[in-house]
């Protein structure tokens, strides 16, 4: 449920974009009605309407997420705050300048924030994020925890690079689909990681 909650803005982004792509004139009309005051130009172009509407709803979804957690007096994870800040800034720039380059960078920035966090925690602060989160349930040697931490860092840095490659070498529609389907890479990564863990988990003493 938490996973679905976290990816809700991405799912909404995808659905809105695909609707706008299939209903270009309607999406342009709607975009001009609700977004024209937030753009630098005189109106929203036909080609940019789907991505601008999708971006606006993704920002709204992120606002609702944060508001729900605050109202419910639940903890807002640091990365959720970072994601909210990035989608607001880069999404806002996309809408204002009617330039999808900003929103295309958003997943990469988030991936790289994760990757850098894993690297900095280990090599600068001498703390292992994975061990801090999972050490109570899994017993492994410190050397293995460090390797696993590095694997996670490489995964997020690689996903960030892959997003940039797809975003600026393929059609906008292809990137939007990739943005959604790439979410499935994480469960696959976790399954592969389980084989690694199975070889190194120690029995509690």
C-alpha positions in Angstrom: 0.0 0.0 0.0 2.9 2.4 0.8 4.4 1.6 -2.6 1.1 2.4 -4.4 0.8 5.6 -2.2 4.3 6.7 -3.2 3.8 6.1 -7.0 0.3 7.6 -7.1 1.5 10.8 -8.8 3.4 8.8 -11.4 0.3 6.7 -12.2 -1.9 9.8 -12.4 0.7 11.5 -14.6 0.6 8.6 -17.0 -3.2 8.3 -17.2 -3.6 12.0 -17.7 -1.0 12.2 -20.4 -2.5 9.2 -22.3 -5.9 10.8 -22.1 -4.5 14.1 -23.4 -2.7 12.4 -26.2 -5.8 10.7 -27.5 -8.0 13.8 -27.0 -5.6 16.5 -28.2 -8.1 19.3 -28.8 -10.0 18.7 -25.5 -6.7 18.6 -23.5 -5.6 21.9 -25.2 -8.9 23.5 -24.3 -8.7 22.3 -20.7 -5.1 23.3 -20.4 -5.8 26.8 -21.6 -8.7 27.1 -19.1 -6.7 26.0 -16.0 -3.1 26.7 -16.9 -2.9 29.7 -19.2 -2.4 32.0 -16.3 0.6 30.0 -15.1 2.5 30.0 -18.4 4.9 32.6 -19.9 3.2 32.5 -23.3 -0.3 33.6 -24.5 -1.7 30.1 -24.5 -1.0 26.4 -24.3 0.0 24.7 -27.6 -1.7 21.6 -28.9 1.5 19.4 -28.6 2.3 20.6 -25.1 -1.2 20.3 -23.6 -1.0 16.6 -22.6 2.4 16.9 -20.8 1.4 20.2 -19.1 -1.9 18.7 -17.8 -0.2 15.6 -16.6 2.5 17.6 -14.8 -0.1 19.8 -13.1 -2.1 16.8 -11.8 1.2 15.2 -10.6 2.0 18.3 -8.6 -1.6 18.4 -7.2 -1.3 14.7 -6.3 2.0 15.4 -4.4 0.3 18.2 -2.5 -2.5 15.9 -1.5 -0.1 13.3 -0.4 1.8 15.7 1.9 -1.4 17.2 3.2 -3.0 13.8 4.0 0.1 12.7 6.0 0.2 16.0 7.9 -3.5 16.0 8.7 -3.3 12.3 9.7 -0.3 13.2 11.9 1.8 10.6 10.2 5.5 11.0 9.4 6.5 12.4 6.1 9.6 10.6 4.8 12.5 12.8 3.9 12.5 11.5 0.3 8.8 12.3 0.0 9.6 15.9 0.9 12.4 15.9 -1.6 10.2 14.4 -4.3 7.5 17.0 -3.5 10.1 19.8 -3.8 11.5 18.5 -7.1 8.1 17.9 -8.8 7.0 21.4 -7.7 10.1 23.1 -9.0 10.7 21.2 -12.1 7.0 20.7 -12.8 6.3 24.3 -12.3 9.1 25.2 -14.7 7.7 22.8 -17.3 4.3 24.5 -17.1 5.6 28.1 -17.0 8.0 27.7 -19.9 5.9 25.0 -21.7 9.1 23.0 -22.0 9.0 19.3 -21.1 12.8 19.2 -20.6 12.3 20.2 -17.0 9.9 17.4 -16.1 12.0 14.9 -17.9 14.9 15.6 -15.6 12.7 15.1 -12.5 13.0 11.3 -12.2 16.8 11.4 -12.7 17.2 14.0 -10.0 15.2 11.9 -7.6 17.1 8.7 -8.5 20.4 10.5 -8.1 19.4 12.0 -4.7 18.8 8.4 -3.5 22.1 7.2 -5.0 24.1 10.1 -3.5 22.4 9.5 -0.1 23.6 5.9 -0.1 27.1 6.9 -1.0 27.4 9.8 1.4 26.0 7.9 4.3 28.7 5.2 3.9 31.8 7.1 2.7 31.3 10.4 4.5 29.2 9.7 7.6 30.3 6.1 8.0 26.7 4.9 8.4 25.0 2.3 6.4 21.4 3.2 5.5 20.3 -0.3 4.7 21.8 -1.7 7.9 20.0 1.0 9.9 16.7 0.1 8.2 17.0 -3.7 8.1 19.7 -4.6 10.7 17.1 -5.5 13.2 15.7 -8.2 11.0 18.8 -9.4 9.0 22.2 -10.3 10.4 25.1 -10.0 8.0 28.8 -9.1 8.1 29.6 -5.3 7.8 31.5 -6.0 4.6 28.3 -7.4 3.0 26.2 -4.5 4.2 28.6 -2.2 2.6 28.5 -4.1 -0.7 24.7 -4.1 -0.6 24.7 -0.3 0.1 26.9 0.2 -2.9 24.7 -2.0 -5.1 21.7 0.2 -4.2 23.7 3.4 -5.0 24.7 2.0 -8.4 21.1 1.0 -9.1 19.8 4.4 -8.5 22.6 6.2 -10.4 22.1 3.8 -13.4 18.3 4.4 -13.4 18.9 8.1 -13.5 21.2 7.8 -16.5 18.7 5.5 -18.2 15.9 8.0 -17.7 17.9 10.8 -19.3 18.8 8.5 -22.3 15.2 7.6 -22.9 13.9 11.1 -22.3 16.1 12.8 -24.8 16.5 10.1 -27.5 12.9 8.9 -27.9 9.5 10.5 -28.4 7.8 12.2 -25.5 5.1 9.5 -25.4 7.7 6.7 -25.2 9.3 8.5 -22.3 6.0 8.8 -20.4 5.4 5.1 -20.8 8.9 4.3 -19.7 8.5 6.5 -16.7 5.6 4.4 -15.5 6.9 1.0 -16.5 10.3 1.6 -15.0 8.7 1.5 -11.6 8.6 -2.3 -12.2 12.4 -2.3 -12.2 12.4 -1.9 -8.4 10.5 -5.2 -7.6 12.8 -7.0 -10.1 15.8 -5.5 -8.4 14.6 -6.6 -5.0 14.0 -10.1 -6.2 17.6 -10.3 -7.6 18.8 -8.8 -4.4 17.2 -11.6 -2.4 19.5 -14.1 -4.1 22.4 -12.1 -3.0 21.1 -11.8 0.6 20.4 -15.6 0.8 24.1 -16.3 0.4 25.2 -14.0 3.2 22.4 -13.8 5.8 23.7 -15.2 9.1 21.6 -17.1 11.7 21.0 -14.9 14.8 23.1 -16.0 17.7 
